[in-house]
Every structure is written in structure tokens, then in C-alpha cells.
């Protein structure tokens, strides 16, 4: 980012308060919020869901809806107060001088208009450009956001582009008028980690090129470290800590900031010896905030009669830059370098016999030639020659980009699809050709699934207890209603929910509580193998820690085999015993977590690891941004499935990668890769993630 020495801030929010009004009450969403964004500066806004991040962004855009109202303070853009502007004045600023990029790109694109027309519309409306000049500018911007074949892209409809390409178009649209301020609200949440890495690099480069200031909203602290110069941490409608990114990361001075970092899997965290520390308690509802410090009821350093006596102001942090502040009365009293109190350390779960074996599994789909025929039917090779096993008490992570075949593999294992060929042996019984409706009850109950989105997996019209009892009935558990009710309460105990929650409706539960109910249902039949498909990706980082800890505890108690499907390699490194890496339907690497996360890697694994955002200033990464999109499983490339994107391909002689699918080869006992690279090239691989020695005075999140 550029130097921010100009005297006039691009954005200056002072003592902002925002409320939403219902028929029953006024709900204060944001209170006394202040932050300043200087020219060329990128400001990160972080915090849990409901803390007010997006509400602040919508207030800057003056788009709070019918029920939202600014009740105090000011929002100055280039010295002009947006809160007092008329609607015509705001229309002259929105889209031209202030632009916003939302989380879901398709929400910003018109599905019935070609990309070129949508892009050209922006400068034609805001700058009065002619159609020819607008199209010329659109082509230039499409090239700037690094999309291949700009002419083809301009003639495409949104549905003809991948998610990453759609998000790049949305960024291009936002930059068409070269805005002074760009607001990005979770712009990469729905994207693969490799696509996310490219988008983050793009945002940084374009910000520098156009001198654009940014307000970057994210729950991902690693992304904020990559993108932002300054950081504002929000909790329950308030800013609780502000400062330069490295000051806040290395010298955090608010208990909530510290608690956030302790709940995310940074390098060095280990599920057995250095487990994550979940934030105790629950996020307060806006109309139920406590007196004094909002974070007080969840704070390890809370002092009754002092922290809850009066509203807490922002206090300058001594020994840092003059803009580092914290909303904590005990800045100078807390030992910020003290290690966290960990409830218990555990021995690693011993591995038992093989519970699940997959041998040479293939799953192909026939795709018709269209409504009018005239063409050959085509085959989608979703899973290709997949072989692995998983043992009792083991966590096997399955990772890879969207479209690599992870979910198809899960569907075949669960019986929602049947295999084209190969074997799936569950507890000694072959199930690959038996659909779920034909499987015995004990087979179905023994292999269960925890889904990604807890909001969509519960019946909204049925109590929590009844939903668990229905699962018990389906699995033939319990001799009568009384026995099933007793077992339901035991399952609530297992997932650490109060038994009183049996009478609650799903709408009365938080996201983390809903996911716990989903886990309770999965174990209602005594599941021995559980497929967890992105089970924590829809949850806040503080809730992720609690749910992950819960899964590990249940595994230790029951000896459960856990297949953990995820794109988040940080959480994979923390909790998995072994890792299976998939690309375009193939298993390209399989080994223990220590083997897969250290060189030599498969070139695809190397790129995945380099793209992981890590919220630790000590980490040094080699960034390897994959060029091009993942090929289609309908027309995979010949030879190695990864050869179209591999940076090591030139190391393989005789064009072997173009012609021959590599065999799985063992690099060490238990560690295999599907790659033609010679041993000399593998020996030259270096770690893509390295941890530098910390500065002596640092008190960062990675310190013990």
C-alpha cells in the first residue's frame, strides 16, 4: 500500500451509533464506533458474526434498509459528512468514488446480461463515457484482474464463469471508476484457498496501482495480515482494539483479541499437547449486553465492581504507534506473555484395526448429448482409482479444491451414489454397490455424516430433543419412549449442551449449538465411522475451536474413525493424523500429517500449502499462485491430471507428464505421491512455510 501521510483521511468514522428498530424495541447494533482510513491505506475489520462489521460497511454506503438508522456520530468521506447528504448526492458517490464488493459474487452480477455489458455500464453511467470507450476500458480492467482471453470473457454470461472468475469480474466492476475507497465484505469466503491466494494478491496489487484505500472485512486473521496495514477488532458492536496490523498481532492488548488468536490453529498448535482454547460463554444479544465491558462475562481477567462499573473508553497503548488503542482498563496489569490455561492435555488416540477400506474406487457419470440428441454421450470421471484405508480412532483429512471429487467420494461411501467399480469395505462388509435405502440399519447407523451448514440440516418446526429421538427411532435404538428420551439426554451431555435444550426450537440456537445437535444425531446410532464435510467452515473461529475440541473428545471416548473433508489446511494440520490430497478425481498424495506438510511434496500439495493464510507475523511463505482453472472432469488432460498447472513439469524428461498418468510411488513408509518428478527434483524442494525466530520483545500469538 502507498504512504498514508496525507492530512485528510479518505474515511473518518467518529462515534458512530447504529440501531435497528422493530415493533418491540430499538436494537443497538453499533455503539460509539470510530476508525480512520488514510489515503492508500487498507484497514481490516475483524470479529465474530454479529459484531457489527457489515453494519458499519453498509452505513458507509448509506444502505441500512428501512429498519436501520444512524442514531449518532458522523461518517466523513474526503471531509464530507455522508450522514447529512441527500439521496442524489449519495448516488453521485456510490459506485464511482466508493465501491463495495460482497461475499457472494453472483449477488452482484445480472445473470441475463453478458459480462462486457455489465462492466461497460458502470463508466457510461458514472463518467458519461461513450459505449466504445467504456468497452475499451472494460477490456483493460478484465486484463488487469488477470483473466485469460478478455474478449471471450466479455462475451460470456456469469454462469459460464467459475466462482473465482466471477469474483474477479466483481472486483473489475468495482474498479471501473477508480474509486477512492473500496469496501470488501468477506470477498473470498466462498472460494478455494488457491483461488483466494490469487484474489488476495490481485487486491493488493490493484490497490497499489490505483491508490485505492480499502476497508477489508474478514473473519480470517491470516488474510488480514496479508492484505491490511491497520486493524480494528470489533466485539458486540464496539471497537475493542485498533492499531497497525503488526502491533495488534505481536503486542495485542485486549483480552478478546488474545482469545481470538488462542482459538485459531496457528503453527505449533497440537490437538493433544497444545490444544486450542475456545472462548467460554456466548456472544451477547444486542439488547442483552452487560454493564461496563461487553466482553466481561467471557473474560479471564474480569474484575467485579471495576470492569462492570461504567462504560470503558478506548485507551492508548503505551510503547506502540500513536494509533494503537484498546478498550480495556487493565492494559498495564495483565501479563500478556503468560501462557493460556489449558484444561487438559491428551495422549494421541491409539489406532485400532481398519474400519474403512477403499480399493481402486471409480465413480463415473454419463452426461447426455442434449435435448435434441445428435452428439455422443460424455463421461464425467468424478473419482478415479481411489485407494486408502482408515483405522479406528484415526482422523483422516481429505483436502483439495472444489471439483476435485471430495463430495462425490463422500456420497458413494454414504450410499447416496453407487460406485462404478472398485470396493468400499466398511467393518468387513462391501457396501460400494448398495444404495442407502437397501443398506441394513446397523450399516447405516455405523457410517454417519456431519454436514457443512448446521442451519439447513435441522427441521425448523421440531424441537431439538424430538429430532434426536427421531434419529434414535430410525436406528432402532431404545426399547420404548422412556429409554429413547434417556438416550437423547445422554447425547446432549456428549455434545456438551444443557438438557434443557431438548425443548428448544432450532431458531433459538446459535450456529455452534446447531452443529452440536447435528453431531448428536450422527452419533445416535453409535456411529463407528463419521464423515465430517466441512463441519466448522460455516462457524466463527471461536466456535470452531469448541466444535473441533468436541469432535476430538468424542473420538477419544468412542474410538471413532473421522473422515474430515476440508479446504482449511490450518485446521487439517491441527487435528488430522493422516492427510489425503485429491485433484481432479485422483489421490495425488497420501501420508501422515507430518509427511504431507513437509517437503518433498506433490507439486499440487506444495501450491495448496503456500496459499494458506497464516495469522502469525513470524511465518515466512513462498507464494505459489496456480495459473489457470482446475480442468473439467468431463475432459481431463492426458497424462498427469495436474500437468496443465504444474510449475515443476519441465523437470520431467521426454514429455512424460503429457502422456502417462503417474503411478503412486512411495517416498517413505506410509507416504506416497502420484508424480513423475525424479528424486533429484524432489530433493531440491524447500518448505513453503517457515517460521522465523521471534523478536525478543514480541508477545505474539505464537509465544508459549
Secondary structure, DSSP 8 states (H G I E B T S, - for coil): ------SS-SEEEEEEEEEEE-SS-EEEEEEEEEEEE-TT-EEEEE-STTSSHHHHHHHHTT--TTTEEEEEEEEEETTEEGGG--HHHHHHHBTTTEEEE-S-GGGTS-TTSBHHHHHHHHHHHHT---HHHHHHHHHHHHHHTT-S-HHHHHTSBGGGS-HHHHHHHHHHHHHTTT-SEEEEESTTTTS-HHHHHHHHHHHHHHHHHHT-EEEEE-S-HHHHHHH-SEEEEEETTEEEEEEEHHHHHHS--SHHHHHHHHTS--TT-BTTTB------S----GGG--SS-TTGGG-TT--TTTTTSS----EE-TTS-TT-EES-TTTTTS-TTS----S---------SEEEEEEEEEEEEEE---TT--S--EEEEEEEEEEEEEETT-EEEEE--TTSSHHHHHHHHHTSS--SEEEEEETTEE-TT--GGGS-HHHHHHEEEE-S-GGGSS-TTSBHHHHHHHHHHHTT--SSHHHHHHHHHHHHHHTT--GGGGG-BGGGS-HHHHHHHHHHHHTTT--SEEEEESTTTTS-HHHHHHHHHHHHHHHHHHT-EEEEE-S-HHHHHHH-SEEEEEETTEEEEEEEHHHHTSSS--HHHHHHHHT-----TTEEE------S----TTS--SSSTTTTT-TTGGGSGGGHHHH----EEEEETTEEEE----HHHHHT---SEEE----TT---TT--
